[in-house]
Each structure stands twice: as structure tokens, then as C-alpha cells.
Amino acid sequence: MSTAEADRITELLKTAKTIAVVGLTDSPLRPSYGVSHYMLSQGYRIIPVNPNITDWMGEKAYASLLDVPEKIDIVNIFRRSDAVPDVVEQAIQIKAPAIWMQEGVVHEAAAEKARQAGIFVVMDSCILKEHRQRISR
């Protein structure tokens, strides 16, 4: 990772307020739950995006990014890599400024399409680990 990209990640984590978590489940055993719970505890608003749940920690869940009625600062993707292109399409439509693909989530073509649309992309990286390393010291 370049210094410029690292600085951009730090700035994103400092300025973002609302994170839409695509694939967030209501199972405490899943990584999406633990990571989202941590980010919530650090002051971020977490918006769950998953058609299979109705809410998470009191926050209404939405079936897709297109259904979320407010501004999203980061789209955090907890889905299999083959689901990423659809999420990126939605992120482009809502003009999300940043997409974060969690560890193990990689889709180069979708990432490039997002970058071409002016979206900052972090791929194959854990937002919790990056936050702990950069912000919560």
C-alpha cells in the first residue's frame, strides 16, 4: 500500500460518519456482526444492508443500497467476491464516496469500475484492523 493510499484511508476513517454494511447479519458469530459492532462502538452509524434481516442493533435494515434514504460515507462489503459487481453498481448509483471490501473480498474489475466512477476503493482489508491501527491508539 502506498503512503498516499494509507493517508487516504486514515482520512476516510477520521471523517466518515455513516457506514452501510452490505451482508451484515444478526448472528453474533459472523465476522460482519463483530466488525460492525466495533465500528458502532467507535461512534460510526451502521446501516445494515441485507434483505434477510429487518434490523440490527435498533437500526432498520434495507434490502439494497438503493433503498437507503440517507447519505452513506462508506459501503463496507461482507459478501462473496462474486456478489461485488452488483454492490458496486448500486454504490455508483447512490454516489457513495468510498467502497471497502473486507478481507478475502476481491474483485479487480468491479474495483476498477468504481474507481473510474470516482469512488475510493479499499480491497481485501479489514476496516476494524485498519481503524485500530490508525485511529484508536
Secondary structure, DSSP 8 states (H G I E B T S, - for coil): --HHHHHHHHHHHHH--EEEEET--S-TTSHHHHHHHHHHHTT-EEEEE-TT-SEETTEE-BSSGGG--S--SEEEE-S-GGGHHHHHHHHHHTT-SEEEE-TT---HHHHHHHHHTT-EEE-S--HHHHHHHHT--
